[in-house]
Amino acid sequence: MKIVLQRVSEASVWVDNEQIGAISHGLMLLVGIHENDSREELEWLCDKVLHLRIFDDEQGKMNLSVQDVEGQLLVVPQFTLYGDYEQGNRPSYMSAAKPQKAEPLYEEAVAYFKEYSDLTVEMGQFGAYMDVRLRNDGPVTLVLER
């Protein structure tokens, strides 16, 4: 599993010119599921997201988690995170999980965030063409992989 995490002051996702999810201060997550991923990778990464200290404290040090600042999460499925670009110029997505596996794991990740935090959690739409908009805060961007 791979997550591109961005600290944002706002983010939204649109499908067919309709906003389906939006957050203010918090984290926007692009979530890619690998064909070999299991619940173990999912839980480890989701827990890491909830506890990463990447928000500023009173002294301006990144010392607070998204939970500490009562932030929000926007979780967007992103199979292209597993694009292999080594050969040729068109990426191959062979290592990305097929939708039958990826969609349930994506939904489990969203459920994990809702169960193990009191944060507002918004979603993208699996399999849809999405327009994702964000205002990166910092910028702070991390790539998490397990």
N, C-alpha and C positions, 0 to 999 in steps of 0.2 A: 504494500500500500504506500502511496506517495501523496503527501499533502503540501500544496503551496499555500502558505499562510501569509496573509497581509494584514497588518494593523491598519484599520481604516477609521476615518471620521464619519463616513457614510458609504453605503454600498447597496446596490439593488440589482435584481435580475428581472428581465422582461422576456416574454414569449408572445409572439404574434401581436406586438405593440401593446401588450397588457402587462403591467407590473404584477409579478407573482410573489415577490419577496423583497423586503427592504429592511435595512438596519441603520442605526446611527453608530455611535462609538462602539467599536469592537473589532472582531476578526472576520475577514472574508476568507473562506477555505475552498480551494479547488482540490477535489478528492479524486485520485485515480486508483483503481483497483487492479492489481496484478492477477494473472491467471492462477497463481499459487497462493494467494492470500487466504487467510482464515480469520476466525474470530479473535485469535490471539494477537495478530498484528493490529487489527482494528481496535481492540481495547487498549493496547499499549499506546498507540498513536493518539487516540481520543483523550486518554488520560493525560498525555503529554501536552496536548493543546490546552486543556483546562488549567494546567498548572505552570505553563511556561511564564516566567517573569519577564515580560517584554513591554510593560506599561510603566510610565514614570511615577516615582513616588514624590513626596514633597521636596526632596533635594534634587529632583531631576534625573535620578538614577533609575534605570530599568530594573525595577525590583518588585513589581506587582503583576499578578495574573489577571486574565480577563474576568475571572470571578471576583477578584479583589476590587476591581473598578466597576463591577456590575455592568460589564459590557454585553454585547450581543454577538450572535454568530449567524453568518450567512454561509450555508454549506451547499456547494455547487458541484455536481458530478462532472468529471473531466477525463475521459478516457485517453485523450491525446497526451497526457503526461507520460504515458508508456509508449510514445512514438519512438521507433528505432530509425535513426537517420544515418547510420554508418555506411550503408550501401545505397548509391543512387541519390536522387534528389526528392523522391516522394517517400515520406516516412511510412514504415510498416507498423501496424498496431497489433501484431501477432501475440505479444506478451500481455496485452491488456485483456482482462477477463471478459468473457462473452457476457452479453446482457443478462442471460438467465442466472449467472452467478453475481455479476457486478451490481445489479439493481438491488437485490436483497441486502448485500453487504453495505451499500450506500445508505439504504433505509435504516439498517442496524446502527450505523454511525450516527445518524440523526437522532435515533431513539436513545442511544447512549448519552449524547449530550443533554437530551431532555431529562433523562433519568438521573444522571449524576451531577446535575447543576440546576440552579434556579434561573438560568439565563434564558432570554428570548432566543429561540432558534428558528431561523427562516431557511427555506430550501429553494434550490433550483428545480428544474424538471428533468428527470432522467430521460435521455434519448431525444430531447427537443433541441432545436436550434435556439440558443439563448443569446440575448444581448445583456452582458454583464457590465455594470457601471460601478466605479468606485473612486473614492478620494483617499489615496494612500496617506497614512499618517506617519510622518517621520522622514523618509519612508522606512518602514520596517517590513522586510519580506524574508521569510525563511522557507527552506525546502526540507520537509520532514519525511523520512523514509524508514521503513522497517521491513 
